[in-house]
Amino acid sequence: MVIHMSKRQYETEIRYEFRDITGETAKRVTEQWLLSVPESNPGMFAALEDRDRVPMRPLLPWSGEFVGKHLTALVENYLLTGDRRIAGQIREIVKILEKLQAPDGYLGPWRRERQLTGYAENSHGDYEVMEKGLKPDTTWDAWGLYHLMYGLLGWYQTSGENVCLAMAERMADLLIHTFWEQRKKLCDIGWPETNLAPVHSLAILYEETGKEKYLKAAEQIVEEFGEPEGGDYLRAALEGKEFYELGLHRWESLHVIMGLKKLYDVTGKEDYRTAFVNLWWSMVKTDRHNTGGFTSGEAACGNPYDERPIETCCTVAWTALTVEMLKLERNALIADELELSYYNGGLGAISPSGRWCTYNTPMDGSRFSSMRTIVFQSRPGTPELNCCSVNAPRIPGLVSQWAVMRGEKELYVNYYGDYTACMPGFGDPKTELRLELSGAYPVDGRVMISIDTGEASAFTLYLRIPYWSKNTVVELGGERQQAVPGTYLKIHRTWKAQEEIRISFDMSLTYWRGERNLARKACIYRGPLLLAADPSFQTEPISSYEEFRGRLCFEAGREGERVLPVPKSQAMLLVEVENRKKQKVRLCDFRSAGYLGNRYVTWFEIEMQEMPPAEFTRTNPRRLLCRADQDEMS
């Protein structure tokens, strides 16, 4: 696999081979979904090709996003797997898009008179509306262009194919001419939390090209944040307001907010950084659920215990935002957040087959295919397409950006699954650094890292020590290293050609005690995995769901958990515990719960001897309580 050396998103080349759940998921998603989408949903491209034809196609306000989201998912999964079939499909898509792009740069589904106006007669959330003659919806036209620009720029940065950069520039030039050269505002076309997203792609274009017009356009969008309808993302964040208190707090805003981080990258202006960091921490505090999923009912509400739907698109955007935060801050607690979201809400949104994803992955409840839950998005020619189905494959793909992060003489290891990472030219253009991690993490806490530098080499290795692991043992060359929870263990030395590091993480159960509507309940984690109760894993007969719920009562620190052997096809982790009634109850990892159609539970009745809930802090963002805390209270 040859990867273009990007100066932005993919700092330097890393080649991966995943042998664990990530590799399995990426393989299935690739074969069952990514490679089949153009053939099984040809209307994805026809919507762009037919934009000026009559009769007009019945479209969604966001129909223009589908190709761009699919392209981004392809790029990220290619970086993860190096699968040449993915590269082939990307190049075919680029050829199609090049033919479909209008001379003025437009590349969307709306007829010429309605492009970038925020209105089109054939934009309807309800498929039947056109026939009923009811009022159409607004269009998310600039949002669609943003996703296409982002996907094309991702492939340019990966492959160096200039046609992608040229297409993105033409779209950017169209936005500049349509709005700022005409003294118009992007806000005027409606839905600013979607249509202001080009601030992100314009900042990327400036970084790639150095053309001041793209920076100026991005900063003009930031000025629009201050408009009554503009979201106030900069000023309000600098004043310390919570994200959910902003005028615009739907999940799509996260793509707009990523523009602030990129503007900091290219300008160095501290206000951009401060606003971005404040907003990220606000989201962790107020709207990231126990699953690592983000938002309730598609928007921030200030309550992580809210039981409304947790949309897959929201969790994908949250993961992408958190990757950018980790690149900015290099804080192990941020990597812990990525792990939480990935292993639980992220993987939990993707079916074991890789063919379908959820729209809603609830904390307690059932999982249904998005093709059922949001079937209203289905259209002729795109029977399987919806906002989530094209977005969910990014969940494994994004691991390529945070598993290992490297600089010129430093290396951060964030992901502890079974995989190999090779880095040509690390430290010395003539050598290749090879990291091989082995073990059964996250089911087992023992991890071995083999480091092969080819020859003695001096660099700094940073190992993420999860903050849920209260007692972590790290051994290098027979010597124990001091590992502090919630930090990176920094090891600076001249490494021998081949060395081994052995790590043993503390997999003791930890708890998050609920508040508000879940004040009498708590959830349980083992390592990074949220535990769930699913009736299908129980061995004793169950008379009703209510009777099953009645068994889910525990005493913290007295469960006597026992890890059971289980086929990978059934679950990642299966733990047998004892409830307060001395009954045996089996808990599985969240990702494995509910796929047989059962209703599952993650919030349990847990006796914690009047221990108060842990307050949110920037050193304990998951509000975790551990057994040592329980013993102290006893």
Secondary structure, 3 states (H helix, E strand, C coil): CCCCCCCCCCCCCCEEEECCHHHHHHHHHHHHHHCCHHHHCCHHHHHHHCCCCCCCCCECCCHHHHHHHHHHHHHHHHHHHCCHHHHHHHHHHHHHHHHHCCCCCCCCCCCHHHCCCCECCCECCCCCHHHHCCCCCECCHHHHHHHHHHHHHHHHHHHCCHHHHHHHHHHHHHHHHHHHCCCCCHHHHCCHHHHCCHHHHHHHHHHHHCCHHHHHHHHHHHHHCCCCCCCCCCHHHHCCCCHHHCCCCECCHHHHHHHHHHHHHHHCCHHHHHHHHHHHHHHHHHHECCCCCECECCECCCCCCCCCCCEHHHHHHHHHHHHHHHHHHCCHHHHHHHHHHHHHHHHHHECCCCCCEECECCCCECCCEHHHHCHHHCECCECCCCCCCCCCCHHHHHHHHCCEEECCCEEEECCCCCEEEEEECCCCCCCEEEEEEEECCCCCCEEEEEEECCCCEEEEEEEEECCCCCCCEEEECCEEECCCCCEEEEEEEEECCEEEEEEECCCCEEEEECCHHHCCCEEEEECCEEEEECHHHCCCCCCCHHHHHHHCEEECCCCCCEECCCCCCCCCCEEEEECCCCCEEEEEEHHHCCCCCCCEECCEEEECCCCCCCCCECCECCCEEEHHHHHHHC
